[in-house]
Amino acid sequence: MKKVLVVLLGVMCFISFSYADFKEVDSEKLEKLIKSGVPVIDIRRLDEWKSTGIIPTSHKLTFFDNQGKYNIDEWMKEFEKIVTDKNQEFILVCRSANRTGIVGNFLNDKMGYKKVYHLKGGIRAWMSQKRKTEKE
């Protein structure tokens, strides 16, 4: 019984460490990361970008279309042009942080990216604090 508990505890520690690199950042921390050169990737759709604008310096790279479909191979090909190293920091942004939660967990857990961040509350939180966006 003692061995089972030790193994279970070890597995739980491993799981918690494997998720430890996917982090939420608030708008203030995001601004600091942008100033230090960390890329921001906005995964929303074109209609969303047009509606709200994007956070300055953001790369526009839609993940889900308006039916919730995606092409992981095509998306990863474009993503890897922005994030060239699995140890490189980057920040994902969407409308309310739901999609970035899904994509961030995928990149961290399945693809091995080590420094994945996403904006807490998404662009909605950013804009509610009267922070700047850019429109085309």
N, C-alpha and C positions, 0 to 999 in steps of 0.2 A: 504494500500500500504506500509506503514511504517513497519508493522508486517512482510510482505513478504520479505522486504529488510533485516530486522534483522535476519529472519530465514535463508535466502540465505547466508548472511554473516557468520552466525554460521556454516552452512554446509560447506562453503568454508574453514573456519578455521579448522574445524574437518578434512576435507580431507587433507589439507596441513600438519597437525600434524600426521595423520596416515601414510603419506609417509615420514615423517621427519627422520625416523630411518634407511632408506635404503640409504647408502651413498657411494659415489665414493671416493677412496683413490688413491693417486699417489704412485709411486714406493718408494719414500723416506718415506712416512707415513707407507706404508706396511712393510718396513724393521723395523721400530720402533715397530709396532704392533707385528711382529714376535718375536722380542727380548723380548717383554713383555709376550710372551706365547700365543698369540691369534692364534687359528688354521686357517690354510689356506686350502681351499678345491678346488682342481683343478677338474672341471667338464668336461674337455675335454675327448676325446676318446684315446684309447691305441695308435693308429697310430700317433696321435698328440703328445703324451708324448714322444714316441720314436723319433720323428722328432726333437723336440726342447729341450727335457728334461723338468723338472719341477722345480719350485722354491723350494729351500731347505726347508725341514720340511713339505712340502705339503702332504695332504692326497689325493690320487687319487680316485675319485668317479664320474664316468661317468654319466651324466644325459641323454643327447640325443645320440642315436646311429647314425650311418651314414645315416640313412633314416629320421632322425628327430623324431624318436619314443622314448618313455620313459615309464618306469614303476614306477609311483610315490610311490606306496606302498613299493616296494623293495628298491627304492632309499632312502626313508624316514627312513626305518629300519636301513640302514647303516649310514645315516646322523646322526641319533639320538645317535649312538655310539660315534660320534665325538663331537657333540653339544648336551649336556645333559640338558641344561636349556634354556628356551626361552629368558632369559635376558643375556645370554652369548654372547660375541662378537665373530664373525668369519668373514672370508674374502673368497669370491668366486673368482675364476680365470678361465678364458677361453681364447680363442685365441685373441679376439678383444673387449671383453666386451658386445657383443650382447646377448649371451646365459646367462651370469651371470645377465644381466639386467632382463631377463625374470624370471629366477629362483629366483633371489633376491627379486623381487616384489612379486612373489608367496609366498615365505617364510615369508615376512614381512606382506603382506596384507591378505593372506588367512590362513596362519598357525600361525600367531601371534608372530613370532620372532622379537625381539625388537632392536637388534644391528647387523644388516646385513650390511656388506661392500662388495664392489667389486672393483677389480683393474681397474682403469681408463686405457683404451686402451688395457687391457689384457696382455697376455704373450708377445705379439708383442712389446708393449711399454716397458715392463721390459727389453727385450732383446735389443731393440734399444738403451738403455742406458748402454749397456755392463754389465748388472747385471748377477750374477751367476745363472746357472741352473745346475741340476744334471740329468744325464742319468743313466739308470739301467746298 
